[in-house]
């Protein structure tokens, strides 16, 4: 499996540069991993609490132009401008990156899915907020309209969100080096389906498995937001 550089340090998902050794690759990675609430984690309704105050996530996504890139051991769609955003507790976070993990990093109700999509956002202070969607792959899954051979795609990022808005919310970390935190995570609890053809688009930039192992839950609060009191869309 190839290594892809993150800044000036090589890291991967197997071998001596794999997840269990990320903290030893450089001082920056070591400091980031000292944050105790690491991601990903297993999520279940039984181990969550309902909190109306923690469910104020609002999406403001627009159709826009993305460039295709391969770095940090995965395939990315990077928006060329800051058109799409989410608002959480009155704070606006702009969409800065969409990337993919196979299989999923989070586990829902003890189930791994074949694909997890991370929509990464950032506010004016440089703080991140990440939305995670888990997918099944099937012939009957939704088709992603894309232009073969091009390195730019125009689409509505809402494609990667399920129709149901219920989700989990918790505080964690980034799942790739440097695994810094705190990061607000919002992971939808619905498995969407995408067509096998989508893997043709992203497979060249993804190692066979690029999911960080589950991290300890520790004593952190996990909020479940049902359809009645969860995210909204413009």
C-alpha positions, 0 to 999 in steps of 0.5 A: 500500500502506498504512503501519501504525504501529509505535510512533510511526514509519511503516514499510512494505514498499515505497517510502521507508519500505521494508526498505532504509530501515528503519534510517534511520527512527529511532535505535531502528531504526538501533541494532537493525539494527547487530546483525550476524546479521539475519533471515530467511535461506535454510536448507538441510540441506547448509549445516547441522550436526547438534548434539544439544545444540541440539535441546532444544525442548519445546512445552507448548501448550494450547487458549486464547482469542486476540484478533484484531488488525491492526498492524505490517503484518500480522494477529495472534492475541494470547493473552489469558493466558500458558497456552502455552509452549516450553522451550529448554535449561531456560528457559521462553518463553511464547507472546505472539503469532502473526502471518503473512507472505505470501510466506514470509520464510525460504526452505527448500532454495531454495523460497519458500512462500506463507505463513509463520507466526511464533509469538513467545515471551518469557521472564521477562527479556523475551527472544524466541524465535520458531518459524516454520512454512511453509505451502502453500495448497490446497483440500485443506489443513487447515481452520482452525475460526474464527467469522466476524465475531468478534474472539476465537478459541479454538484450540490453537496447535499447529494452526500446527505441522507433524506432523513435528518436524524443524527448523532452529535458528539465532540471528538477529533480529526481521524487523520493526522494530526488527530487534533480536537476538539471537533464537533461531529455530526453523524447521520444515523441513516444508511444511504445507498450509492451506485457502484459506479461512484467507486470508479470515480474515487477508487484511484485515490483511496487505499484498500482500507483507509479507516482509522480504528475505533477509539475509546468512548471515554466519558463523553456525552453523545446526543441523539437528534431525532427527525423532529428536532434535528438538522434543517436545510435551506 
